Amino acid sequence: MRDYAKSKADEITARSLELDELARTVRSISERSAGDGLALLALLRVLEILHREIREGLFQEALPSNRQALYSLLKDIEATGGWPYINRMPLQEFLRNLIVEIVEEDTCSETER
């Protein structure tokens, strides 16, 4: 995990023992799944589903009902790192990585011959 992303997550989770434990659990699962693309993909899908459930359910229900409270929430979002977003790897980037991997495998195979 990139140091920046980890430090930002640590900063956020420091406010809550439950969130800190959740972050450690997710990191542990991802580290145990290192090298297993299907397991990591499953983990990412679960995180995306949870993100959507929280955003479309509890978070929307908790949105402020007046402008002053909304302004306060927006200021807090801006001050604490922006809007939470789960970025998907673009298909073209995935294919580029796959092509590089295939070329490397072919090069290794030819070298071994």
N, C-alpha and C positions, 0 to 999 in steps of 0.2 A: 504494500500500500504506500502511496506517496506520502512523504513526511508531512506535507502541507495538509492533505486531507485528514491524516491521522491527528495532527495537532488541532485542527478545527473541530473534529469530532470530540477530542479530549476536552476541549474548552467548553463545548456544549454539554457533554455528559457530566462534567464536574459539578453541575448544578443538581444532579439527581443520582442517587445511588442505583435506582432501578435502571435508568438509562445507561449508566456506566456498566452495569452488569450485562445489559442487553448488547451493548457495543462489544464487550469482551467475548460474549457468546458468539456473536456473528463473526468476529475476527477468528475465533478458535475454529469454527466450522469451516471458514474459508481457507484457513491454513491447513487443516486436515484434508481438505479437498484439492489442495495444490496439485496441478497436473491432470486433474480429472475435469475436463471441460463440461461434461454433462452434469456433474454434481454442482459445479460453480454456476452453471446456467440455471439449474433448479433453484439455487439459493437466490440468485438475482431475480428470478421470477417471483419467488415468495416475497422478497422485499418490495418489488414493484406492486404486487397485489395488496400488501399491507399499506403501502404508501397511498394507493388509490382509495382503499377502504376508509382510511383515516381522513384523507383530504375531502372525499365526497360525502362522508357521514358526519362524524363527530366534529371535525374542524369547521365545516360549513355551518353546522348548527351552533357553533360557539362564536361565529363572527359577530362583531358588534352591530348593534341596531341603530346607532346614531353616528353622525359624522365625527364628533370629537373622539369617541372611542375608536373609530376606524382609523383616524389620523394617528392616534397613539399606537395602535397596532402596527401600522405601516412604518412608523418611525422605529419601532422596536425591530421589525423585520429587517429594515435597512441597517440598523446599528449592529445587529447580531449575525450578519452574514448572508442576508438576502433570503430569497424564497427557496424552500427545499425543492430540489429537482432531481429526478432520477434520469440520467442521460443514457440513451441507448447507443450502443456502438453502431455507427452507420454500416449498412451492408457492404458498401464499397471498401471501407476500411477492413472489415472482416475478410473480404475476398482478397485484398492486398496481402494481408497477413498469411492467409492460406497459400497464396501463390508463392510467397517468400519461403514458407515452410516446405512446400513441394520441391522448389528449386534446390533448397539446401539438402533435402533428402536425396534428390537425384545426384547432386554433386558428391555427397558422401558415398553413395552406391557406386558411382563411377570410379571414385578414388580407391575404394576397396577392391575393385576388380583387378 
